[in-house]
Structures are given as structure tokens and as C-alpha cells.
Amino acid sequence: MSGIQRIALVLTIIGAINWGLIGFFQFDLVASIFGGQDAGMARIIYGLVGIAGLINLGLLFKPSPEIASEPETKPNR
């Protein structure tokens, strides 16, 4: 996993935690830290989390090493 993918994964986890807080407690942590949903810095964070989610889409379609290195089975005769 590259450095950009790791950063994207961390941002995606932060976004998931924020959405969990919104869903369960109606508390937007990003907005409260950066001065509201309309604050410039909060909008930047929301945008970075969105971009990170798009970067992580590639992980969905990347074959796992276990599947890629699985030996071929020989047909029974």
C-alpha cells in the first residue's frame, strides 16, 4: 500500500467516524472543530475526505494476494 493510499485510508476512517457521530448523536465533529459546516477549513476537510473515498475505491477492485497467489487446481481424472 502506497503512502497516498494510507493517507486516503486514514481520511476515510475519519470521515466514517464523523458520519457515525452525526448518525448516532447528531454531532458533526469536523464542523465543531473548524467553525461550522460552511467554514472554509471544514469544507476543505469534507472535500479531502471525499477525494480519499474515491482513491479507496481502487482498493475494492484490487485482487487480494491470497486470491492472486492461489495455486491452480488440477482436474480429477
N, C-alpha and C positions, 0 to 999 in steps of 0.2 A: 504494500500500500504506500503510495507516494505521500509526500508531505502535504500537498494540496488536498488530497483525499482525506487525510487525518484531520486537517483543519475544517474541512467541509463536514465531516462526521461530528466533530465537536459542536459546530454551529447548529447542525441539525438536532443534536441532542438538547442543546439549549433551547431551541425552538419548540421541541416536543415538551420539555418541562414547562415552558411558558404556556403552551396550549393546555397542558394538564391543569395548571393553576387557574387559567381562565375558565376551563370547563367545570372544575370541581368547586372553586372558591370565588369565581368572578373577580379574580385579581390578576391584572396584567403587570408582571414583574418588570418587563422591559419599559413599559410606559411609566411606571412609578419611578424607576431609576433615572430615566432620561427626560422626564418632564412632560409626559403625556404622549398620546398616540400621534399627535400632529407635530411633535417636536422633531427638528431636523435629524438629531442623532438617533432617535427612536426609529425614524423612517429608514435611516441607513442600516441599522441593525436588522430591521424587518427585511429589507432588501437583501442583505448578506445571507440571512437565514434562507430566504427563497432561492438564491443562487446556489447555496450549499445543497439544498434539496435536489436541485437539478443535477448538480455534479454527482450526487449519490445515486441518482437513477442508473448510472453506469454500473454500479455495484450489483444491481438487480440482475443484469444480463451477463455479468462476468461469470464464467464457469468456475466452480469451486475446485480446488486442487484435488480433492478426493475423487470427484467425478472424472476429471481430466486424466488422472493417473490410474484409473481403474483398468486392470488387465482385461483383455478380450477373452470372452468365454468361447471354448471350442464346442461345436455342436456334437451332441451324443450320436453315436452310430449304432 
